[in-house]
């Protein structure tokens, strides 16, 4: 098995079955699948801090082709991806496809959202594309690389959209995509629904954010039915990172349903664990070196 210094220090490996199979980004900038039978190095160049996603078939999805084409640098460095790569790990690891991002755009983030937004049982790939002409916009691709839909562009350079989650946020359980528009400035949470080939904003909430300027922590918010009332909430920090707000959809749009004080300042990503009974626990690390868990 690999030594600790074989791994990229900016992300984490992902386990695969059977035991002792591992996919990881190397310290030298490669992608490797390790098993007891040997090591497979794939012909891709990952983003150094890319988060590898794994689906039920143990396929991998990650951002590739690092570039300095759009040096916004709000996510800790000026490298952003110019490709999205899908990989099969069985029976033999191979690259299925790489979706190229046409210049001058890049993917501004560390991972796509890989979720069924259309409700047809097949996952789509959702990314934030950014360029110097129009800033950021959300774009939805099929796994084959076809563009399915796009949302509105911010319309200004160095203005970011942070994609958060796809979940049945709607009052009738409609699938919606949540993001934060300009998390360092405007701090507007948006809920989108898919309308043909467009992502349309159906509700907004101001005053909450999902990212600190310059941080690689892009998982500070999460979506689930945290209070067990049958409705999905978006749990997201306030601008001071001292409290979480649970944002829910309402008849008038969306609002803060309840809040959850942290009693310090949030220092890490938000983690969630679901028990066998379906109960969701939430945990976060604080700046005072305390792990705060809400069981």
N, C-alpha and C positions, 0 to 999 in steps of 0.2 A: 504494500500500500504506500501511497505517496507520503513524503515528509511534510511537516507543516509549512516549510518555506517553499514548497512547490506551488502552493495556492496563491492566487491573487489576494493581497491583503485588503482589497476594496470590496469584496463580495464573499459569498459563502458557497461551498459545494452542496450538491443535492444527492441524496441517496436514491438508489434504484434497486429493484429486486432482481434476482435473489440476493441474499446478504452479501456484503462486501463488493457491490457494484456502486460506483460513484462517478458522477459527472461534475467537472469543475473547470474553472478558468485558471490557467496557470499564471505564475508570476511573470513569465516571459510573454504573455499575451496570446496564448493558444487555448484551444478547447480540447479536453481530454475526457474519455470515458475509460475508467479503470475497473478491472475485474480480476478475479483469481486466474483467469485464462490469459491475461495480458492487458496491454494498454493500446487504445485506439486514439490517435490524434487526428482530429477532423480538420479539413481544409477551410477553416473560417477564422476571421480575426474578430473576437468579441470586443465590445466596449469593455474597458478594464473593470468598471464597476457594475457591469450588467448583472441583473438578477435573473437566474435561469428559472423558467417556468416549466412544470412537468404536468402532463395530463394523465387521464386514466389509462392510456395505452403506453405510458412512459415515453411519449414523444417530448422533445425539448423545444422551447421557443425562447429566443434571446435576441438582443440587439447587437448588431455587428457593424463593421466598417467604420471605426472611429475617425472623426474628422474635426478639423478646426474651422470649418466653413462658416459656422455661426457662433462666434465667441461671446455668447451672452454670459456664460460662466456663473450662473446663479446656483448651480448644483455641484459646487466645489471644484470644478475644473472647466476648461474650455473645450473638452472633447464631447461630441455628440455623435450619434449613430447615423449612418447613411443606408442601413439595411436592416431587415428583420428576417431571421433565419429559423426555419423549421427543420427539425432533425428527428429521424426515427432511430431508436436504440435497439430495436429487435427486428429480425433475428441478427442482423449485422448493422452496426451504427452507420448511418449515411445521411447526407444532407438531402432533404426532400426538395426544398426550394429556398431561395433568398429573394425577398421582396425588395427591389431597389427603390430608394427614395430619390426622385429626380431633383437635381440642383435647381434652385439654390436652397432647397429645404433640407432639414435634418430632423431626426426624432429627438425631441428634447425631453429626456427622461432616462430611467435605468431599466424599465421593463414595460412591455405592452400590458394591456388588459386582454386576457384570453377568455372570452365568455360568450355565451349565446345571447346576443342582443336582439336578434330577429325573432326568437322563439321557435325556430324550426328544428331545434335539437342539434344544431351544428355550431361550433364555436366560431366567433369572429375575432379579428385582431384589431384592437383599438389603440391608437397612438396619438400623441400630440406632435404635430408637425410645425416647425418654426422656420422662419426665414426673415431676412432683413427688409423685405418688402411689406409684409403684412403681420409680422409677429407670429402668434400661435393660433392653431385651430385643431379641433379634434377630427380625426379621419378614421373611418372604419374600412378594413380590408377583409376579403375572404382569405381562407388559408392558401388559396391558389394565387393570391396576390392581386385580385381584382378589387378596385375601389367600389365599395357599396354605398357609402354615404360620407358626408362631411358636414361639420358645423360651421358657424360663423367665425371668421378670423377676427382677432382683436383689432387689427388695422393699424398697429404701430409696432415698430421694432422694439426689441427688448421688453416685451410684455408677454407673460407666460400664462398658459392654462395648465393646471395640475389635474389630470384625470385621476379619479379616486376609485370608483366601483360601478359595476352593473348589478342591479338588484330590483326586485319588485317593489319599488318605492311607491308606485301609484296607488290611489285610494282603492281601485278595483284590482290591485295586484299587477298593474302594467309594469313591464320592464322599463327601467329608466337608467340613464347614465348620469352619474354625479361627477362634477368637477369643481374646482375653485378657480375663478377668474382672477388673475393677478393676485396671488396669495401674499405678496409682499407689499401691495399697494391698496387695491380696491377691496380685496378680501370678500368676494361675493361667491357664495356657493350656488351653483346652478344645477338644475335637474333637466335633462334632455329626454325627449322621446323621439324615436325614429319615425319619420314621415316620408315614405318613399325613399329617395336618395338624399334626404336632408336630416340633420339632427336639429330639432327645434327646442328652444328653451321653453319649458312649461311652468317653471317656478324658480324663485331665487330667495336666498336669505343672506343678509349682510352681517358682518361682524365676527366671522369665524375664519380661521385659516388652517392650512394643512402643511405648511413648510416654512422653515427658517432660512433666510438668505444665506447661501453658502454651505448648506448642510446636504449630506448624502442620505439623510433620513427622509424617505418619500412614502413611508407607511405610517404616518401619524394619525390617520383616520381610517375608519372601518365601517362596514354596513352589515347590520343584522337586526333581528328582533330582540334587542337586548333586554327589554322589560317584560317580554312574554305577553304583550297585549294583542298579538296577531298582526302588527304593522312593523315594517322594517324602518329602522332609524339609521341616520348617518351620524356616527359618533366622531366629533371633530374638535380640536382645541380652539380656545379663544386666542386672541393675538398675543397675550402674555404667556401662553402655554402654562397657565396655572389652573385651568378648568376645562373639562370637556362639556360641550353642548350636544344634546341629542336632537338632531333636526329631522322633522317628519313632515310628510306631505299632508296638506289640509284642503278643505273645500275652497279656500281662498288662495291656495298656492303652497306655501311651506312656512314652517315656523319652528321655534325652539320648543321642544316638548318638555324637556327637563335638563338639568345640569348636574355635573358630577365634579366637585372640587378635588384637586390633586393634593392640596396642602403643601405644595412646594412648586418647583418648576419642572416640567417634563424635559427629559434629556434623551429619550430613546424613541424608537418606533413603538406603536401600539400593538400588543399581542392579544389574540383571542384564542380560547380553547373551548370546545363544545364537549360536554360530558355524554355518556351513553344515554342519559335521560333527556338530552337536548338542551340542558342548561348551559348558558354561555358565561364564562368567566373572562375578565379583562385584566390585563396587567401592563404596567409601564414603569420604566426606570426614571428616577428623579435625580436632580443635580446634587442632592444631599446623599447620594449613594444608597438610597432606599428603593427597593422594588415594591411598588404599590400594586396590590391585587384586589380586585373587587370580585369576590366569589359568587 
